[in-house]
């Protein structure tokens, strides 16, 4: 009748106090806590044991963001800048988060603020502009270990905004504009050079292809001419061989030569326009020598 129910979600942890003393740190679940007696004098008269007063304090253990806004800090070269830092953290030790410090978020805020001041005070403006990660690394290294003493784990600390004085901001805008212009010109020059290189390479590839084609054509022509010459030589040799064989046959058989002559005369006789010239001049008889 005098008990009450308490529910702890997965996103929280509970610190269980009995009469102001921490007894345990329960996880997620349903718990019943006894209430104090409504009539403590009657309980004492009846000899009943007093129930302790129970209190459960919930602690959020989810990852959260903490923003340190608009801290004006002097750099190593005495330039005043305003910086905003975003810290991501989570409570990993609920007991330390409530017992070690009065408010773990306020303590984390102060620690990050002081770490940022120490880091920026050791950096010149140019280094801050070109190396923001150093500031984040310095803050994380400086605060991460100390935050564990009050139950907080820091996952990251990033520079969110950097705000410069008005005249410096104008100068920086000009510098940034000049840098963007030079980068654009550099990209354009690289693109133009790349196009020219590709065109030159294309022309070279075309010339090489044409030269290879001409060389291949010349080789083919030379091979064709050589093959044609070889065929012609073979034909002449074959014809010469046949003539030699015919000459040998005619020498061995004179009648064959006479038969060839008659065949030739027959072919000539078939042509009406053919003319045949015969030499009937008698050769002078040799003069007999007398002793």
ABEGO torsion letter per residue (X at the ends): XABBBBBBBAABBBBBBBGGBBABBBBBEBBBBBBBBABAAAAAAAGBBBBBBBBBBBBBABBBBBBBBGBBBBBAAGBBBBBBBBBBBBBABAAAAAAABABAAAAAAAAAAAAAAAAAAABBAAAAAABAAAAAAAAAAAAAAAAAAAGBBBABBBBABBBBBAAAAAAAAAAAAAAAAAAAAAAAAAAAAAAAAAAAAAAAAAAAAAAAAAAAAAAAAAAAAAAAAAAAAAAAAAAAAAAAAAAAAAAABAAAAAAAAAAAAAAAAABAABBBBBBABBBBBBBBBBX
